[in-house]
Amino acid sequence: MRWPATRRSGRTLDTEPRQRSWIQLSPRTLLASTGASSRGSIPSDTTPPIMRSPREANFQADLRHYRPHIPQLLDAILTGDCLSFCPIRKDAFLRDFESETDQHCSPALVSTLLALATLLAPEKMAALAASSPGGSSPEGLGYAFAQDAVASLYNGERLPRRIADIQAIGILALYSFCGGEMKDGLGFAGDYGIAIATRWERKDDEATFPDRETCAYIYCAALSFNRLFFLIEDYQKTLDELAIEVGIDRPVLHDANSAVLKTNLSGSMTDDIFFMRDFSLSPDDPKVLAAKLFEFAEWVYEARCNPDKTMEQAIEVYQNGLHWYDTLFEYTRKCSSQTPFTLFTHAYYQFGVMCLLTPYVLESIPITSDGTLPMAACRQAAGDIEQLVQHYGNLYNEANLFDFMPFFKTAMFRFLEICNASKCE
């Protein structure tokens, strides 16, 4: 089912996917274009991505019943590893929730968090649904919350500028992605990136957005989110090419016309004063964690998307990544090694290693001083992902594996399948 048409400036928006997406533009191009058109306006044909309604979603959620429970649900929501790509400052959110101010909390953000809760905390949401006047399954309830947020967020000439509403678009992307709707997730992720990039560019009204660092770390998270989408799709292409090279007939796993595979993003914010700090001085700060994930995502992305990429560049990034991996946990030393975020970060790093080195697994050129070859490094990374996914599933119920873990698991199995079938060594 398509989203209901949303009225904007006296006309009705259709619900066809956008023809222009942030993931198809470099930040420089994007910011130049937004600056040339009222500094923050977006193309007039922008519409919310299509989302499909489950059969049960034939009702309107009674938001007044659920919203008071958001503080109790927040801990369960924020433990999801996917929230590293749309970080929420719990203290600021709850403060604004209680005071009904809108810098870090908004009705749309509450609705999207409740939608995500139906996936990340289904038992809690099912209990709330049972006592609701309308009652419904968590899946149908999630769609109703998301529908309410879309109607609120896509009701003007441009994407939202308020930070809480920008975060709500990011949560919509996560909700779509975790629910298996990759196309919808890409659309919302693109809008998430456009909105925060435009917000970052508008330095002239910082009075309404005093925390520049908050904008910076959300920008980093949004960019990393889109980078990871690129790497997931690009890795499928890499596996297809490897299969052909070793003589295995297998179906094409990627869409050659995918907008993500045509991504040509560049630029970063590493010259900003925020990123010149000693991150180890503030362990477990969500801004720091977002910045560190952004740093690694940029390295791997640039090594993979460069049309003139070489094995030497991949080896350099791999060696820098070893140091990044060793030092990352200095910044998360208070976190348990059993949290979804920690397990995700381990798997995220290992997936990055596979993205970097799989194109060169048939080469016999060492990548470290001890003579390790690309094939050995990729097999080790795949084995580590397998163990991490198993551990994650044992701790958090593999039947409810959302976030990015299933994608890492699929990539690992497909890589090993090709290697084992061709007896690659």
Secondary structure, DSSP 8 states (H G I E B T S, - for coil): ------EETTEE------S--GGGS-HHHHHHHHHHTTTT---TT---------TT--S---HHHHGGGHHHHHHHHHTSGGGGGS---HHHHHHHHHHT-SSS--HHHHHHHHHHHHHHSHHHHHHHHHTSSS---HHHHHHHHHHHHHHHHSSSSS---SHHHHHHHHHHHHHHHHTT-HHHHHHHHHHHHHHHHHHHH-GGGGGG---HHHHHHHHHHHHHHHHHHHHHHHHHHHHHHHHHHTT------S-TT-TGGG------STTSGGGGS-GGGSTT-HHHHHHHHHHHHHHHHHHHH-TT--HHHHHHHHHHHHHHHHHHTTTTTTS-TTSHHHHHHHHHHHHHHHHHHGGGTT----SSTT---HHHHHHHHHHHHHHHHHHHHHHHTGGG--TTHHHHHHHHHHHHHHHHHHT--
